[in-house]
Amino acid sequence: MSRRPEDPRPGDGRSCDEVETIVVPRVSDIGGFEVRRALPSVRRRMVGPFIFFDQMGPAEFITGHGLDVRPHPHIGLATVTYLYEGEIFHRDSLGSAQAIRPGDVNWMTAGRGIVHSERTAPEVRASGSSLFGIQTWVALPKDREEVAPAFTHIGKADLPFLSDGGTRVRVIIGELFGEKAATPTYSDTFYADVSLEPGAQLPIDAGYEERAIYTLSGEIEISGEMFGPGQLLVFRPGDAVRVNAVTPARFQLLGGEPMDGRRYIWWNFVSSSKERIDKAKEEWKSHRFDIVPGDEEEFIPLPE
């Protein structure tokens, strides 16, 4: 996705002992398509390497309509796209052309610079469609910020899936509960899709310093306090946490080790250097990024 250069307003909420910060995302309407942005926030800039977290939809598109995110650039990060409903067709300046569907993951390493678009394919648009998913950005370590751009797609069947009673976990990135995803990473991180039936529990190990969950549906209980959907709950370092489902519930589990220094974010650019972001601005403004084969006619201009 493409970001506007402002941050969301912080959410309000009480906190149980294990929950350090609660972020209620800012909601924006982008041409009839609702986006909830949890990171970056005034209350929390990052969780591990995760510097951007958007809930896309749920949305319904009538016949002939769909998602149209025109070509736009990124540097210094990797985008991670995961869907619950619908389909997005990804194209990038490497020549990648890939449909992503529910349960798959798209990992795009921007590194020193990449351009991509995200659209609803014509055949999907022709019959009307729904869309619901999460896109996150993962900041790259300082010594990998300028790596060569790359794109990886991993299908649902190739991601580790654990099921124990009323608990189901799909590991999207990193290693959790003894299972490791093949998704490429550049730092110590984890990311998973979790579903719980009523009465089911999920323990969250304290081994990683920075951990959070983003609630999608249902009601959960942590240390006697109830939490509903649409909240980013950031846990205190070192505390063992147990999430209990009061109703059928779904959430994303994410985190990792802190980044190696401050990261700056402006529009779609992330870097440890303000000067590098200024350089990327000028490069995009003067059309020095590569084009996206198959989607060359449009682009998103640099915000003024």
C-alpha positions as CSV (number, residue, x, y, z in Angstrom):
1,M,0.0,0.0,0.0
2,S,1.0,3.6,-0.1
3,R,1.2,5.9,3.0
4,R,0.3,9.5,3.6
5,P,3.1,11.3,5.4
6,E,1.1,11.8,8.7
7,D,0.7,9.6,11.7
8,P,-2.5,8.3,13.2
9,R,-3.9,9.8,16.4
10,P,-3.4,7.6,19.4
11,G,-6.1,5.5,20.8
12,D,-7.4,5.5,24.3
13,G,-7.9,2.5,26.6
14,R,-7.2,1.0,29.9
15,S,-4.4,-1.5,30.3
16,C,-4.0,-4.7,32.3
17,D,-0.7,-5.4,33.9
18,E,0.8,-7.3,30.9
19,V,-0.4,-4.7,28.4
20,E,2.0,-1.7,28.2
21,T,0.3,0.2,25.4
22,I,-3.1,0.1,23.6
23,V,-3.4,1.7,20.2
24,V,-6.8,2.2,18.6
25,P,-6.1,2.6,14.8
26,R,-7.0,5.7,12.9
27,V,-9.7,5.0,10.3
28,S,-9.4,6.5,6.8
29,D,-11.7,6.1,3.8
30,I,-9.8,5.8,0.6
31,G,-12.3,6.0,-2.2
32,G,-14.8,3.8,-0.4
33,F,-12.1,1.5,0.9
34,E,-11.6,1.6,4.6
35,V,-8.1,1.4,6.1
36,R,-7.3,1.2,9.8
37,R,-3.7,2.2,10.6
38,A,-2.2,1.0,13.9
39,L,1.5,1.8,13.2
40,P,3.1,4.2,13.3
41,S,1.3,5.9,16.1
42,V,2.1,8.7,18.5
43,R,1.8,6.1,21.3
44,R,4.0,3.5,19.6
45,R,6.3,3.9,16.6
46,M,7.4,0.3,16.2
47,V,7.0,-3.2,17.5
48,G,10.2,-5.1,16.9
49,P,11.0,-4.3,13.2
50,F,7.3,-3.6,12.4
51,I,7.0,0.1,11.5
52,F,3.7,0.1,9.7
53,F,0.5,-1.8,10.2
54,D,-2.6,-1.4,8.1
55,Q,-5.9,-3.3,8.3
56,M,-7.4,-3.2,4.8
57,G,-11.2,-3.5,4.8
58,P,-13.3,-5.6,5.1
59,A,-14.7,-4.1,1.9
60,E,-17.1,-5.2,-0.9
61,F,-16.6,-4.1,-4.5
62,I,-19.4,-4.0,-6.9
63,T,-19.0,-5.3,-10.4
64,G,-16.4,-3.4,-12.4
65,H,-14.7,-1.9,-9.3
66,G,-11.8,-2.9,-7.1
67,L,-8.5,-2.0,-5.5
68,D,-6.3,0.4,-7.6
69,V,-3.1,1.3,-5.8
70,R,-1.0,2.8,-8.6
71,P,2.8,2.3,-8.9
72,H,4.7,3.8,-6.0
73,P,8.2,3.5,-4.6
74,H,9.7,2.0,-1.4
75,I,13.2,2.0,0.2
76,G,14.7,0.5,3.4
77,L,11.9,-1.9,4.2
78,A,10.1,-5.1,3.3
79,T,6.3,-5.1,2.7
80,V,4.3,-8.1,4.0
81,T,0.8,-8.7,2.6
82,Y,-1.6,-11.3,4.1
83,L,-5.2,-11.7,3.2
84,Y,-8.3,-13.2,4.9
85,E,-10.7,-12.5,2.0
86,G,-10.4,-11.6,-1.7
87,E,-7.4,-11.3,-4.0
88,I,-4.8,-8.6,-4.9
89,F,-2.6,-8.7,-8.0
90,H,0.9,-7.5,-7.3
91,R,3.3,-6.2,-10.0
92,D,6.7,-4.7,-9.3
93,S,9.7,-3.2,-11.1
94,L,11.6,-6.5,-10.9
95,G,9.0,-7.9,-13.3
96,S,7.1,-9.9,-10.6
97,A,3.4,-10.5,-11.4
98,Q,1.6,-12.4,-8.7
99,A,-1.9,-12.9,-7.3
100,I,-2.2,-13.2,-3.6
101,R,-5.1,-15.0,-2.0
102,P,-6.2,-15.7,1.6
103,G,-3.6,-17.5,3.6
104,D,-0.7,-16.7,1.2
105,V,2.0,-14.2,2.0
106,N,3.8,-11.7,-0.3
107,W,7.2,-10.5,1.1
108,M,8.7,-7.7,-1.0
109,T,12.1,-6.4,0.0
110,A,12.5,-2.8,-1.2
111,G,16.1,-2.4,-0.1
112,R,17.8,0.3,-2.2
113,G,14.6,0.8,-4.1
114,I,11.6,-0.8,-5.7
115,V,8.3,0.2,-7.3
116,H,5.1,-1.8,-7.2
117,S,1.3,-1.6,-7.8
118,E,-1.5,-3.5,-6.1
119,R,-4.8,-3.9,-8.0
120,T,-7.8,-6.0,-8.5
121,A,-7.3,-8.2,-11.5
122,P,-9.8,-7.7,-14.5
123,E,-11.3,-11.1,-14.2
124,V,-12.0,-10.6,-10.4
125,R,-13.3,-7.1,-11.0
126,A,-15.7,-8.3,-13.6
127,S,-17.8,-10.3,-11.1
128,G,-17.5,-8.1,-8.0
129,S,-15.4,-9.1,-5.0
130,S,-14.5,-8.6,-1.3
131,L,-11.2,-7.7,0.3
132,F,-9.9,-8.0,3.8
133,G,-6.3,-8.3,4.9
134,I,-3.3,-6.8,6.6
135,Q,-0.3,-5.1,5.2
136,T,2.7,-4.4,7.3
137,W,6.1,-2.9,6.7
138,V,9.2,-4.4,8.3
139,A,12.2,-2.1,8.7
140,L,15.6,-3.5,7.6
141,P,18.7,-3.5,9.7
142,K,21.2,-0.7,9.0
143,D,23.6,-3.1,7.2
144,R,20.8,-4.4,4.9
145,E,18.9,-1.2,4.1
146,E,20.5,-1.0,0.7
147,V,20.3,-4.6,-0.3
148,A,19.1,-5.5,-3.8
149,P,15.3,-5.5,-4.1
150,A,13.5,-8.9,-4.2
151,F,10.1,-10.5,-4.1
152,T,8.9,-13.8,-2.6
153,H,5.5,-15.4,-2.6
154,I,4.7,-18.3,-0.4
155,G,1.4,-20.1,-0.7
156,K,-0.9,-21.0,2.1
157,A,0.0,-24.7,1.9
158,D,3.7,-24.0,2.4
159,L,3.3,-21.9,5.6
160,P,3.4,-23.9,8.9
161,F,0.0,-24.5,10.4
162,L,-0.6,-25.7,14.0
163,S,-4.0,-26.9,15.4
164,D,-4.5,-27.9,19.0
165,G,-8.1,-28.2,20.1
166,G,-9.7,-24.8,19.7
167,T,-6.4,-23.1,18.8
168,R,-5.1,-22.6,15.3
169,V,-1.9,-20.8,14.3
170,R,-0.5,-20.1,10.9
171,V,3.2,-18.9,11.1
172,I,3.7,-16.2,8.5
173,I,7.2,-15.0,9.4
174,G,9.9,-16.4,11.7
175,E,9.7,-19.2,14.3
176,L,6.9,-19.9,16.8
177,F,5.8,-22.9,18.8
178,G,8.6,-25.0,17.2
179,E,7.6,-24.2,13.6
180,K,9.5,-21.9,11.2
181,A,8.2,-20.2,8.1
182,A,10.2,-20.1,4.9
183,T,9.5,-16.4,4.5
184,P,12.8,-14.5,4.2
185,T,13.8,-12.2,7.1
186,Y,16.7,-9.9,7.9
187,S,16.2,-9.6,11.7
188,D,14.9,-11.6,14.6
189,T,11.1,-11.4,14.2
190,F,7.8,-13.3,14.2
191,Y,4.3,-12.9,12.7
192,A,1.3,-15.2,12.9
193,D,-2.4,-15.5,12.2
194,V,-4.2,-16.9,15.3
195,S,-7.8,-18.2,15.6
196,L,-9.3,-19.3,19.0
197,E,-12.5,-21.0,19.8
198,P,-14.4,-20.0,22.9
199,G,-12.5,-21.2,26.0
200,A,-9.2,-21.8,24.0
201,Q,-6.0,-20.2,25.2
202,L,-2.7,-19.1,23.6
203,P,0.4,-18.6,25.8
204,I,2.8,-15.9,24.4
205,D,6.4,-16.6,25.4
206,A,8.4,-13.8,26.9
207,G,11.5,-14.7,24.9
208,Y,11.1,-11.8,22.4
209,E,11.5,-8.4,23.9
210,E,8.8,-6.7,21.8
211,R,5.5,-8.4,21.3
212,A,2.0,-7.4,20.4
213,I,-1.3,-8.7,19.1
214,Y,-3.7,-6.9,16.7
215,T,-7.3,-8.0,17.4
216,L,-9.5,-8.6,14.4
217,S,-12.7,-10.2,15.6
218,G,-14.3,-11.6,18.7
219,E,-13.6,-10.9,22.4
220,I,-10.5,-12.0,24.3
221,E,-9.5,-11.8,28.0
222,I,-6.0,-11.1,29.4
223,S,-5.5,-11.1,33.1
224,G,-9.2,-10.5,33.7
225,E,-9.6,-7.6,31.3
226,M,-11.6,-7.9,28.1
227,F,-10.5,-6.6,24.7
228,G,-12.6,-6.4,21.5
229,P,-11.6,-6.1,17.9
230,G,-9.6,-3.3,16.3
231,Q,-6.9,-2.7,18.9
232,L,-3.1,-3.1,18.9
233,L,-2.1,-4.5,22.3
234,V,1.6,-4.1,23.1
235,F,2.9,-6.3,25.9
236,R,5.4,-5.4,28.6
237,P,8.9,-6.9,28.0
238,G,9.6,-10.0,30.1
239,D,6.0,-10.8,31.1
240,A,4.5,-14.2,30.3
241,V,1.1,-13.5,28.6
242,R,-1.9,-15.8,28.2
243,V,-4.7,-14.9,25.8
244,N,-8.1,-16.5,26.5
245,A,-11.0,-16.5,24.0
246,V,-14.4,-15.4,25.4
247,T,-16.0,-15.7,21.9
248,P,-14.6,-17.0,18.6
249,A,-11.6,-14.7,18.2
250,R,-9.0,-13.9,15.6
251,F,-5.8,-11.8,15.9
252,Q,-2.4,-11.3,14.5
253,L,0.6,-12.0,16.7
254,L,3.8,-10.0,15.9
255,G,7.1,-8.7,17.3
256,G,10.8,-9.4,17.5
257,E,13.9,-7.8,18.9
258,P,14.2,-3.9,18.9
259,M,15.8,-2.3,15.8
260,D,19.4,-1.2,15.8
261,G,18.7,2.5,16.1
262,R,16.0,5.0,15.2
263,R,14.1,4.7,11.9
264,Y,12.7,7.7,10.0
265,I,9.5,7.2,7.9
266,W,8.2,9.6,5.3
267,W,5.5,8.6,2.8
268,N,6.6,5.2,1.6
269,F,10.3,5.6,2.5
270,V,12.0,4.1,5.7
271,S,15.6,4.7,6.6
272,S,18.0,5.3,9.5
273,S,19.1,8.4,7.6
274,K,17.0,11.5,6.8
275,E,19.4,12.3,4.0
276,R,18.7,8.9,2.3
277,I,14.9,9.7,2.4
278,D,15.6,13.1,0.9
279,K,17.5,11.4,-1.9
280,A,14.6,9.0,-2.5
281,K,12.2,11.9,-2.7
282,E,14.3,13.5,-5.4
283,E,14.7,10.3,-7.3
284,W,11.0,9.6,-7.4
285,K,10.2,13.2,-8.3
286,S,12.6,13.1,-11.2
287,H,11.5,9.7,-12.4
288,R,14.8,7.9,-11.7
289,F,13.1,4.8,-10.1
290,D,12.4,1.8,-12.4
291,I,9.0,1.3,-14.0
292,V,6.6,-1.6,-13.3
293,P,6.3,-3.8,-16.5
294,G,2.6,-4.2,-17.3
295,D,1.6,-1.1,-15.3
296,E,3.6,1.7,-16.8
297,E,0.9,4.2,-17.5
298,E,0.1,5.5,-14.0
299,F,2.0,6.4,-10.8
300,I,1.4,8.1,-7.5
301,P,3.1,11.5,-7.4
302,L,5.3,12.5,-4.6
303,P,3.2,14.2,-1.9
304,E,3.8,18.0,-1.8
